[in-house]
Amino acid sequence: MRKIQVTILLLIATFGLKAQFNVHELGKKDIYFGIALGVNVADFKIIHAPKVALNDSVRYFKPSFGPGFNLGIICNYQFHKYFDLRFIPTLSFSDKGIVYEDLNNTIIKKTISSIYLDFPLQVRFKSDPIKDFRIYVIAGLRYDFDLASNVKARKADDIIKLGKNDAAAEYGIGFMIYFPYFILSPELKVSHGFINLHSPTPGLIYSRTIERMYSRTFTFTLNLEG
């Protein structure tokens, strides 16, 4: 019985040392990869057309949030003890809404669905480790290409047309939890587009109320890196 107890204790100690070794070695890698799984909510920042009050069909409108999700591949380059350069090509599904009120006080909600190929480039600053835990902040730029921008519904008489290309500034915060063979990083991120997405179409009643539209997204992501 004593031999069994000693053997169990040795196995536990060996596993603990191996886990601790792997945790620290993982943090020392220059380049590593992973996957990013996320959910998002998105809307538009809308600049009203100067003569929106004279529109003969719409009395009032406002943006509304819609759900979505993301799947990305992480390429992380640790070029400094505290800094990483991150490239995360991502497939992102996003719904954004606009709520209109017409002259008869009828509420009409329009949903615009997008499928993006995202190409973000980020810099991540990490704190000193607290045991197997780190806090970090990120900031960067992102280019988006909307695969759904030319779908048939986007050309219907009551739909707003959007351009294919977008670019955004993004920033966020997260924390890294080191496990023996991988790092788990929950992350919260905000992005603000700076390209006008609106494609003016005077013949569309909902389009002529808008001068400019910019994307805005809030994303929660679980990063798994090995």
Buried (B, 14 or more C-beta within 10 A) or exposed (E): EEEEEEEEEEEEEEEEEEBBEBBEEBBEBEEBEBBBEBEBBBBBEBEEBEEBEEBEEBBBBEBBBBEBBBEBEBBBEBEEEEEBBBBBEBBBBBBBBBEBBBEEEEEEEBEBBBBBEBBBEBEBEBEEEEEBEBEBEBEBBBBBEBEBBEBEEBEEEEBBBBEBEBBBEBEBEBBBEBBBEBBBBEBEBBBEBEBBBBBBBEEBBBBBBBBBBBBBBBBBBBBBBE
